[in-house]
Amino acid sequence: MKLHTIDTGFFKLDGGAMFGVVPKAIWNKQNPADENNMIKLAMRCLLVEDGNRLILIDNGIGNKQDDKFFSHYFLHGDDSLEKSLNKKGFSFGDVTDMVLTHLHFDHCGGSIKWNNDHTKFETTFPNASYWIAEDHWNEMLAPNPREKASFLKENIFPIQESGQLKLLKHGEKIHDAIDIIYSNGHSQSMMHPVINYNGKKVIYLADMIPTQAHIPVPYVMGYDVRPLETMSEKSSILKEAADKNHVLFFEHDPFSEACLVEQTEKGIRKKMDVKMEEM
């Protein structure tokens, strides 16, 4: 097995929304805001290569939306989903499994693209099974008002129409070396793949802990539907990661892809950065 970091570019979101009740005077030191109070965030995905399986976890925001949509999020950077896959020697057709942690647009937008004639949408990965938690899918079908704007139908329903959708029940596995844990604080039944790799566990955090700056338990996004539940879920994962030396993989951290954590007098904090290519 081999793990590859897949960078799909950067975007910006409001810093206050990203850090909830934490004062700007604190979070701005780690994630400096621009003149519009926006902070830089990555859209980092993880590719698991194992024999004839090529498993991609999340796929960024995609490129099919119009200019008005993208103008809200200030996309920038030289990386894209396709370019990053190509750099690793792969193409869209090589991906066998597309794992979507949840269906917010910055995590699943790359699932669907325009066809060559720009007349209809089609799946980006024609040979892949698209894995989504069944409970999360059902939540998306009747979304709460807080999340509704993040579920874009053009990112989601073409997957179902293609016949490639696979709904995953709790307790089911995608791969023998990948366990799935679930959280409900950010979004109902958000999936967190836990990859057993070279004697360590790599936990894909998605939006539970989007950046290293969010490691302190009270640092919870304003986007979360159940912030107190997020805090409880974070506490559990961080404690186990500190105790057992698990690697935490960050989807949105603009500076670091992963780290180890340790217990300190101030609580659990970063111990050291980790790169997938060096594991």
C-alpha positions as CSV (number, residue, x, y, z in Angstrom):
1,M,0.0,0.0,0.0
2,K,1.1,3.6,-0.7
3,L,-0.5,6.9,0.3
4,H,-0.4,10.0,-1.9
5,T,-1.4,13.5,-1.0
6,I,-3.6,15.0,-3.7
7,D,-3.8,18.8,-3.7
8,T,-6.7,20.4,-5.5
9,G,-6.0,24.0,-4.9
10,F,-6.8,26.7,-2.3
11,F,-9.9,28.7,-1.5
12,K,-11.0,31.2,1.1
13,L,-13.7,31.3,3.7
14,D,-14.6,33.8,6.4
15,G,-12.2,33.5,9.4
16,G,-14.9,34.1,11.9
17,A,-17.1,31.4,10.5
18,M,-14.2,29.0,10.5
19,F,-13.4,29.6,14.2
20,G,-16.8,30.2,15.7
21,V,-16.6,31.8,19.2
22,V,-12.8,32.0,19.2
23,P,-11.7,35.7,19.0
24,K,-10.0,36.9,15.9
25,A,-7.1,38.2,18.0
26,I,-6.3,34.5,18.7
27,W,-7.0,32.7,15.5
28,N,-5.5,35.4,13.3
29,K,-2.1,34.6,14.6
30,Q,-2.2,31.2,13.0
31,N,-4.4,31.9,10.0
32,P,-4.0,35.5,9.0
33,A,-7.1,37.1,7.5
34,D,-7.1,39.3,4.4
35,E,-8.8,42.7,4.2
36,N,-12.1,41.0,3.8
37,N,-11.6,38.8,6.9
38,M,-11.1,35.7,4.6
39,I,-8.5,33.1,5.4
40,K,-6.6,30.7,3.1
41,L,-7.6,27.1,3.2
42,A,-6.5,24.0,1.3
43,M,-8.6,21.4,-0.4
44,R,-6.4,18.4,0.3
45,C,-7.4,14.8,-0.6
46,L,-5.8,11.4,0.0
47,L,-5.2,8.7,-2.5
48,V,-4.7,5.1,-1.3
49,E,-2.9,2.9,-3.8
50,D,-3.1,-0.8,-3.1
51,G,-2.7,-3.4,-5.8
52,N,-5.5,-3.1,-8.3
53,R,-7.4,-0.6,-6.0
54,L,-7.0,3.1,-6.2
55,I,-9.1,4.8,-3.5
56,L,-9.6,8.5,-3.5
57,I,-10.9,10.2,-0.4
58,D,-12.8,13.5,-1.2
59,N,-12.1,15.5,-4.4
60,G,-12.3,19.2,-3.8
61,I,-14.6,21.8,-5.2
62,G,-14.4,20.9,-8.9
63,N,-14.5,23.3,-11.8
64,K,-18.0,23.1,-13.3
65,Q,-19.6,26.0,-11.4
66,D,-20.0,29.4,-12.9
67,D,-17.8,32.4,-12.3
68,K,-20.3,34.0,-9.9
69,F,-20.2,30.9,-7.6
70,F,-16.4,30.7,-7.6
71,S,-16.1,34.5,-7.0
72,H,-17.4,33.9,-3.5
73,Y,-14.6,31.5,-2.6
74,F,-11.5,33.1,-4.2
75,L,-10.0,29.9,-5.7
76,H,-6.3,30.2,-6.2
77,G,-3.1,28.1,-6.6
78,D,-1.6,26.0,-9.3
79,D,-2.9,22.6,-8.3
80,S,-6.0,20.9,-9.5
81,L,-7.5,17.5,-9.0
82,E,-6.5,16.3,-12.5
83,K,-3.0,17.7,-12.4
84,S,-2.3,16.2,-9.0
85,L,-3.5,12.8,-10.0
86,N,-1.4,13.0,-13.2
87,K,1.7,13.9,-11.2
88,K,1.3,10.7,-9.4
89,G,1.0,8.8,-12.6
90,F,-2.8,8.3,-12.6
91,S,-5.8,9.5,-14.5
92,F,-9.5,9.8,-13.7
93,G,-10.2,6.4,-15.2
94,D,-7.8,4.7,-12.9
95,V,-9.7,5.5,-9.7
96,T,-11.6,2.4,-8.5
97,D,-13.2,3.9,-5.4
98,M,-14.3,7.4,-4.7
99,V,-14.9,7.9,-0.9
100,L,-16.9,11.0,0.0
101,T,-16.6,12.0,3.7
102,H,-19.7,14.1,3.2
103,L,-21.5,16.0,0.5
104,H,-20.6,19.6,1.1
105,F,-19.5,21.2,-2.1
106,D,-15.8,21.7,-1.2
107,H,-15.5,18.0,-0.6
108,C,-17.4,16.5,-3.4
109,G,-17.5,19.0,-6.2
110,G,-14.9,17.2,-8.2
111,S,-17.2,14.1,-8.4
112,I,-19.0,15.5,-11.4
113,K,-17.8,17.3,-14.5
114,W,-19.2,18.6,-17.8
115,N,-19.0,16.2,-20.7
116,N,-16.9,17.1,-23.8
117,D,-19.7,19.0,-25.4
118,H,-20.5,20.9,-22.2
119,T,-24.1,19.8,-22.6
120,K,-24.6,17.6,-19.6
121,F,-22.9,16.4,-16.4
122,E,-21.1,13.1,-16.1
123,T,-19.1,11.4,-13.4
124,T,-15.4,12.4,-13.2
125,F,-14.3,8.9,-12.4
126,P,-16.1,6.6,-14.9
127,N,-14.8,3.3,-13.4
128,A,-15.2,4.1,-9.7
129,S,-17.7,3.2,-7.1
130,Y,-18.8,6.3,-5.2
131,W,-19.1,5.5,-1.5
132,I,-21.3,7.7,0.7
133,A,-22.6,6.9,4.2
134,E,-26.3,5.9,3.9
135,D,-27.3,8.0,6.9
136,H,-25.6,11.0,5.4
137,W,-27.3,10.5,2.0
138,N,-30.7,10.3,3.7
139,E,-29.9,13.5,5.7
140,M,-29.0,15.3,2.4
141,L,-32.4,14.3,0.9
142,A,-34.1,16.4,3.6
143,P,-31.5,18.8,4.7
144,N,-31.7,21.1,7.7
145,P,-31.7,24.9,6.9
146,R,-28.1,25.3,8.1
147,E,-26.6,22.9,5.6
148,K,-29.0,23.2,2.7
149,A,-26.9,25.6,0.7
150,S,-23.9,23.3,0.9
151,F,-25.6,20.4,-0.8
152,L,-25.5,21.3,-4.5
153,K,-27.7,19.0,-6.6
154,E,-25.4,19.0,-9.6
155,N,-22.6,17.6,-7.4
156,I,-24.7,14.8,-6.0
157,F,-27.6,13.4,-8.1
158,P,-25.6,12.7,-11.3
159,I,-23.8,10.1,-9.1
160,Q,-27.0,8.3,-8.4
161,E,-28.2,8.6,-12.0
162,S,-24.9,7.0,-13.2
163,G,-25.5,3.8,-11.3
164,Q,-22.1,4.2,-9.5
165,L,-23.5,5.2,-6.1
166,K,-22.8,2.9,-3.2
167,L,-24.4,3.6,0.1
168,L,-22.3,2.4,3.1
169,K,-24.0,1.3,6.3
170,H,-22.3,1.6,9.7
171,G,-20.1,-1.3,10.3
172,E,-19.4,-2.0,6.6
173,K,-15.9,-1.6,5.2
174,I,-14.6,-0.4,1.9
175,H,-11.2,-2.1,2.2
176,D,-9.7,-4.5,4.7
177,A,-7.0,-2.0,5.7
178,I,-9.4,0.9,6.1
179,D,-11.7,1.3,9.0
180,I,-14.5,3.9,9.0
181,I,-15.5,6.0,12.0
182,Y,-18.4,8.5,12.0
183,S,-19.1,11.8,13.5
184,N,-22.3,13.9,13.7
185,G,-21.2,17.3,15.0
186,H,-20.3,18.9,11.7
187,S,-22.8,16.9,9.5
188,Q,-24.8,13.8,10.1
189,S,-22.7,10.6,9.6
190,M,-19.6,12.3,8.2
191,M,-17.1,9.5,7.4
192,H,-13.5,9.4,8.6
193,P,-11.4,6.7,7.0
194,V,-8.7,5.3,9.2
195,I,-6.0,3.8,7.1
196,N,-3.7,1.2,8.6
197,Y,-0.4,2.1,7.0
198,N,3.2,1.1,7.8
199,G,2.4,0.3,11.4
200,K,0.5,3.5,12.0
201,K,-3.1,4.6,11.7
202,V,-3.8,7.6,9.5
203,I,-7.1,9.4,10.4
204,Y,-8.7,11.5,7.7
205,L,-10.3,14.3,9.7
206,A,-12.4,16.0,7.0
207,D,-14.2,18.9,8.7
208,M,-14.1,17.6,12.3
209,I,-10.7,19.2,12.7
210,P,-10.1,21.1,9.5
211,T,-6.7,22.6,10.3
212,Q,-4.1,22.3,13.0
213,A,-5.3,25.6,14.4
214,H,-8.6,23.7,15.3
215,I,-6.9,21.1,17.5
216,P,-7.9,22.9,20.8
217,V,-11.3,21.4,21.7
218,P,-13.3,24.7,21.9
219,Y,-12.1,25.7,18.4
220,V,-15.2,24.7,16.5
221,M,-16.5,26.0,13.2
222,G,-19.6,28.1,13.0
223,Y,-20.7,25.8,10.2
224,D,-21.2,22.8,12.5
225,V,-24.8,21.7,13.0
226,R,-24.0,20.3,16.5
227,P,-21.0,22.1,18.0
228,L,-21.1,20.5,21.4
229,E,-21.1,17.1,19.7
230,T,-18.1,18.2,17.7
231,M,-16.2,19.0,20.8
232,S,-17.0,15.6,22.3
233,E,-16.0,13.8,19.1
234,K,-12.7,15.8,18.9
235,S,-11.8,15.0,22.5
236,S,-12.2,11.3,21.8
237,I,-10.1,11.3,18.6
238,L,-7.4,13.5,20.0
239,K,-7.0,11.5,23.2
240,E,-6.6,8.3,21.2
241,A,-4.3,9.9,18.7
242,A,-2.1,11.2,21.5
243,D,-2.1,7.9,23.4
244,K,-1.4,5.7,20.4
245,N,0.6,8.0,18.2
246,H,-1.9,8.1,15.3
247,V,-1.3,10.4,12.4
248,L,-4.0,13.1,11.9
249,F,-4.5,14.2,8.2
250,F,-5.9,17.7,7.6
251,E,-8.0,18.5,4.6
252,H,-8.1,22.2,4.9
253,D,-4.8,23.2,6.6
254,P,-3.0,25.6,4.2
255,F,0.5,24.9,5.6
256,S,0.6,21.3,6.8
257,E,-0.9,18.0,5.6
258,A,-0.7,15.9,8.8
259,C,0.7,15.8,12.3
260,L,1.2,13.8,15.5
261,V,-0.2,15.2,18.7
262,E,0.7,15.0,22.4
263,Q,-0.7,15.8,25.8
264,T,0.5,19.1,27.2
265,E,-0.3,21.3,30.2
266,K,-2.7,23.3,27.9
267,G,-4.4,20.1,26.5
268,I,-3.6,18.1,23.4
269,R,-1.5,20.0,21.0
270,K,0.6,19.3,17.9
271,K,3.8,17.3,18.5
272,M,5.3,17.3,15.0
273,D,4.4,17.6,11.3
274,V,4.1,14.5,9.1
275,K,4.3,14.1,5.4
276,M,2.7,11.0,3.7
277,E,5.7,10.6,1.4
278,E,8.0,10.2,4.4
279,M,5.9,7.6,6.3
